[in-house]
Amino acid sequence: MNMKSKIMLIILAAVIALLVASWMRRIREPEPLKRTQVALGTFVEIEVRGMQPLEADRAINAAFQEVRRIHGKYSPFNESGPLWRINHGEAETVSVDDEFYDLLLACDTIHKKTRGAFDPAMEALFRIWRVWGENPVLPSVEQVEAARAKSGWHRIQLGDSGNFTRLPGVEISLGAVAKGYAVDRMTQILMEHGVNQALLNAGGEIRTLGEGWVVGIQHPSIREEMVRNINLSGKAVATSGDYEQYHEEQGKRYHHILDPVTGYPATECRSVTVIAETCIEADAYATGVFVLGPERGVDLVNSLTGVEAMVIDRSGTIFYSKGFEDYTRRKP
């Protein structure tokens, strides 16, 4: 056999070896399993990688069972749930179970760190500001002031044995943490089932397990455009914006992110994206930073450990915390 034939045989053998290796790798690495359900008033998506289909399916089923439990427990509209009973009851001192109390403690911590910008006791205000949909009607000044009088975390005092005391008429609102908390709990359930590569997304509240996840941050004015892509390996991210639930009237945009001080929608930001270790932190801090505005919000984030933020103000200017760029991947 001449030299040319030997070289051709070597090349052919190398190509065959590569094809066999690729084929074996596909056999060893199962295809990702992705499923979506509706819960918490949004689409909840789970994608699991690197796991056999039956095992992944069992893990995802368990995670969806958990999100349904959380939805029932913390929905303000579920008349058989504890949150609804608390908000529609007259008791000023209320006892809750350990899970509920721990969630209130987490809210209390973030309320204090955001200097009150994140406030989980504004259900009376949220009720009058649900002004999107058909035939929206803006609340009157008198309605806003009446709702403010029954809102505010400063009107609630946490006890030390699973109870809290509130002034008459004050209601708990967990809309800014419920999805984040649900994502964290679903993540824990997946880990207990042996999952180590996953992405969970509950209407934009996202958490990942493992490496290699890239998440796009939506432009607040152009739905199909991403402002930035971020590498999100083992972290959580949440975005609060004025572009999902809103009503425009006489050149003003009225949305669902309320300033506890004024009782009206916050006006300085269009979008706030927060990266954190847990989704409940990302969720709550995104709301708090949105209310604080770009400069005070970024200053707050820079004072926190393990938290980064990107803020787009109402003029379209983008602000970044000190370490946010470490997570970014520029658009091609």
Residue pairs with C-beta under 8 A, 6 or more apart in sequence:
1 9
29 50
30 50
30 51
30 52
30 53
30 56
31 53
32 47
32 48
32 49
33 47
33 48
33 51
33 53
33 56
33 57
33 60
34 45
34 46
34 47
34 48
35 45
35 46
35 60
35 64
36 43
36 44
36 45
36 46
37 43
37 44
37 64
37 67
38 44
39 64
39 67
39 68
39 71
39 182
39 202
40 67
40 70
40 71
40 75
40 178
40 179
40 182
40 202
40 203
41 203
42 179
42 202
42 203
42 204
43 201
43 202
43 203
44 64
44 67
44 182
44 186
44 200
44 201
44 202
44 203
45 199
45 200
45 201
45 202
46 60
46 63
46 64
46 186
46 190
46 198
46 199
46 200
46 201
47 198
47 199
48 56
48 59
48 60
48 190
48 195
48 197
48 198
49 197
49 198
49 210
50 196
50 197
50 210
51 59
51 194
51 195
51 197
55 193
55 194
56 195
58 193
59 189
59 190
59 193
59 194
59 195
60 190
62 189
62 190
62 192
62 193
63 186
63 189
63 190
63 200
64 186
66 182
66 185
66 186
66 189
67 182
67 185
67 186
67 202
70 178
70 181
70 182
70 185
71 78
71 178
71 182
72 78
72 80
72 81
73 81
73 82
73 83
73 100
74 81
74 83
74 103
74 174
74 178
74 181
75 81
75 83
75 84
75 178
76 83
76 84
76 87
76 123
76 171
76 173
76 174
76 175
77 84
78 84
79 85
82 96
82 97
82 100
83 172
83 174
86 94
86 96
86 171
86 172
87 123
87 171
87 172
90 168
92 165
92 166
92 167
92 168
93 159
93 163
93 164
93 165
94 163
94 164
94 165
94 166
95 162
95 163
96 104
96 162
96 163
96 164
97 162
98 162
101 158
101 162
101 163
101 164
103 174
103 177
103 181
104 120
104 158
104 164
104 172
105 158
106 177
106 181
106 280
106 284
107 118
107 120
107 153
107 174
107 177
107 284
108 153
108 158
110 118
110 281
110 284
110 285
110 288
111 118
111 119
111 120
111 153
113 288
113 300
113 304
114 284
114 285
114 288
114 289
114 291
114 292
114 300
115 292
115 300
116 153
116 154
116 260
116 261
117 259
117 260
117 287
117 288
117 289
117 291
117 292
118 176
118 284
118 285
118 287
118 288
118 291
119 151
119 152
119 153
119 260
120 153
120 172
120 173
120 174
120 176
120 177
121 151
121 152
121 153
121 155
121 156
121 166
121 170
121 171
121 172
121 173
122 151
122 152
122 173
122 258
122 260
123 151
123 171
123 172
123 173
124 146
124 147
124 148
124 150
124 151
124 169
124 170
124 171
125 144
125 147
125 148
125 151
125 258
125 263
126 173
126 175
126 256
126 258
127 147
128 139
128 143
128 144
128 147
129 139
129 254
129 256
129 258
129 265
130 256
131 137
131 138
131 139
131 247
131 254
132 245
132 246
132 247
132 256
136 247
136 249
138 247
138 249
138 254
139 147
144 263
144 264
145 263
147 263
148 263
149 169
150 167
150 169
150 170
150 171
151 170
151 171
151 260
151 263
152 170
152 260
153 260
155 166
155 167
155 170
156 164
156 165
156 166
156 167
156 170
156 172
157 164
157 165
157 166
158 164
159 165
174 181
175 256
176 240
176 283
176 284
176 287
177 280
177 283
177 284
179 202
179 203
179 205
179 238
179 279
179 283
180 202
180 205
180 236
180 238
180 278
180 279
180 280
180 281
180 282
180 283
180 284
181 279
181 280
181 283
182 202
182 205
183 200
183 201
183 202
183 205
183 206
183 207
183 236
183 279
184 207
184 236
184 278
184 279
184 280
186 200
187 198
187 200
187 207
187 209
187 279
190 198
190 200
190 209
191 209
195 209
196 209
196 210
197 209
197 210
197 211
198 208
198 209
198 210
199 206
199 207
199 208
199 209
199 213
199 215
200 206
200 207
200 208
200 279
204 218
204 238
204 239
205 236
205 238
205 279
205 282
205 283
206 215
206 232
206 236
206 237
206 238
206 279
207 235
207 236
207 237
207 278
207 279
208 215
208 232
208 233
208 234
208 235
208 236
209 234
210 233
210 234
211 233
211 234
212 233
213 231
213 232
213 233
214 229
214 230
214 231
214 232
214 329
215 229
215 230
215 232
215 237
216 226
216 228
216 229
216 230
217 226
217 227
217 228
217 229
217 230
217 239
217 271
217 273
217 310
218 225
218 226
218 227
218 239
218 241
218 271
219 225
219 226
219 227
220 241
220 242
220 243
220 270
220 271
220 312
221 243
221 270
221 316
226 331
227 271
227 310
227 312
227 318
228 310
228 328
228 329
228 330
228 331
229 328
229 329
229 330
229 331
230 237
230 275
230 327
230 328
230 329
231 327
231 328
231 329
232 275
232 327
235 275
235 276
235 277
235 327
236 275
236 276
236 277
236 278
236 279
236 281
236 282
237 273
237 274
237 275
237 276
237 282
238 273
238 274
238 276
238 279
238 282
238 283
238 285
238 286
239 271
239 272
239 273
239 274
239 286
240 257
240 271
240 272
240 286
240 287
240 289
240 290
241 270
241 271
241 272
241 290
242 253
242 255
242 257
242 265
242 269
242 270
242 271
243 255
243 270
243 271
244 255
244 256
245 255
245 256
246 253
246 254
246 255
246 256
247 253
247 254
247 255
248 254
253 265
254 265
255 265
256 265
257 265
257 266
257 287
257 290
257 291
258 264
258 265
258 266
258 291
259 265
259 266
259 267
259 291
260 291
266 290
266 291
266 293
267 314
268 293
268 294
268 313
268 314
269 289
269 290
269 293
269 294
269 297
269 311
269 312
269 313
269 314
270 312
270 313
270 314
270 316
271 311
271 312
272 286
272 287
272 289
272 290
272 297
272 309
272 310
272 311
272 312
273 286
273 309
273 310
273 311
274 281
274 282
274 283
274 285
274 286
274 289
274 301
274 307
274 308
274 309
275 282
275 307
275 308
275 309
275 324
275 327
276 282
276 285
276 306
276 307
276 308
277 306
281 307
282 307
285 301
285 304
285 307
285 309
286 309
288 297
288 300
289 297
289 298
289 300
289 301
289 309
289 311
290 297
292 300
293 313
294 311
294 313
294 317
294 319
295 319
297 309
297 311
297 319
298 309
298 311
298 319
298 320
298 321
301 307
301 308
301 309
301 321
302 321
302 322
307 321
308 320
308 321
308 322
308 323
308 324
308 326
308 327
309 320
309 321
309 324
310 318
310 319
310 320
310 321
310 324
311 318
311 319
311 320
312 318
312 319
313 319
